[in-house]
Amino acid sequence: MTPALIHTGGCQCGAVRFRMQGQPKDVSVCHCRMCQKAFGAYYAPLVAVGDAEVSWTRGQPKRFASSNFVKRGFCGDCGTPLTYEAPDGLSLAAGAFDDPSRLPPVIQFGVECKLPFVDAIPALPAHATLDDLVDAPFLPDVVSYQHPDRDTEQWPEAKP
């Protein structure tokens, strides 16, 4: 399989990792209230797997039945949203992929619940993280415990 059709990802802590091989059906943004709650965000970016093959390479997501038809998968350790599982197929959280820039959205769903200010977000003032040192002087000393955006043999990685 060509590298362009292989995508890996996982949760923030590294307890759950996945691999998707093949072309996804589509990549969407869902504005429905259920997705807003499941992601704790204004909308949910989702990769509809379609005929692509998905394997869990480390751990398994825990699942919550958010309705009589839908289950939501998430990491039981860190809470990262990972899946939307419905009768019409599996979708993976776009932000959980190691390189989400390779999976840009092509369609929106649930627009009846779209929050009125979402389209104005790109026009808001923008600042780099370290521009906020006056209000958050701890930023240069932050040490990330987040799993890296790549597969690892184990996590946490062994110390040399």
Secondary structure, DSSP 8 states (H G I E B T S, - for coil): --GGGEEEEE-SSSS-EEEEES--SEEEEE--HHHHHHHTSSSEEEEE-TTSEEEEEE---EEEE-SSS-EEEE-TTT--EEEEEETTEEEEEGGGBS-GGGS---EEE-GGG--TTGGGGGGS----GGGGTTT-TTGGG----S--SS--SSSS----
